[in-house]
Amino acid sequence: MDMLSIVIIAGIVLICLLSAILGLTRSLDKRARDLQGKDPETARALRETRRNIDRGQSFDPRL
């Protein structure tokens, strides 16, 4: 493979990862809005999860 092919493949992978991450955060917001009337506690937890993702924090089940 030449250098141009590697750069193109890396760009495609980066675009795919960004779209997956943005899709995840949008779906969390949508679910939180949908659940607000039925289950406000779950909606609050989804919003908190979104804030943690935005800050770069992740959930560690060992804690």
C-alpha positions in Angstrom: 0.0 0.0 0.0 1.2 3.4 -0.7 1.0 6.4 1.6 -2.1 7.9 -0.1 -4.1 4.7 0.4 -3.3 4.6 4.1 -4.3 8.2 4.6 -7.6 7.7 2.7 -8.4 4.6 4.8 -7.6 6.4 8.0 -9.8 9.3 7.0 -12.7 6.9 6.3 -12.3 5.2 9.6 -12.2 8.5 11.4 -15.4 9.7 9.7 -17.1 6.4 10.7 -16.1 6.7 14.3 -17.2 10.3 14.6 -20.6 9.5 13.1 -21.1 6.6 15.5 -20.2 8.8 18.5 -22.5 11.6 17.4 -25.3 9.1 16.7 -25.0 7.7 20.2 -25.2 11.0 21.9 -28.1 12.1 19.8 -30.0 8.9 20.6 -29.4 9.4 24.3 -30.9 12.9 24.1 -33.9 11.6 22.2 -34.5 8.8 24.6 -34.3 11.2 27.6 -36.9 13.5 26.0 -39.2 10.5 25.2 -38.9 9.2 28.8 -39.3 12.5 30.6 -43.0 12.2 31.2 -43.1 8.4 31.9 -39.9 7.9 33.9 -38.1 11.1 34.9 -35.4 9.3 36.9 -34.3 7.3 33.9 -34.4 10.5 31.8 -32.1 12.2 34.3 -29.7 9.2 34.2 -29.5 9.4 30.4 -28.8 13.1 30.6 -26.1 12.5 33.2 -24.6 9.8 31.0 -24.5 12.2 28.1 -22.7 14.8 30.2 -20.2 12.2 31.3 -19.5 11.2 27.7 -19.1 14.9 26.7 -16.5 15.3 29.5 -14.6 12.2 28.5 -15.6 10.2 31.6 -16.7 6.6 31.2 -18.5 4.2 33.4 -16.3 1.6 35.2 -18.4 -1.2 36.7 -15.5 -2.1 39.0 -15.9 1.1 41.1 
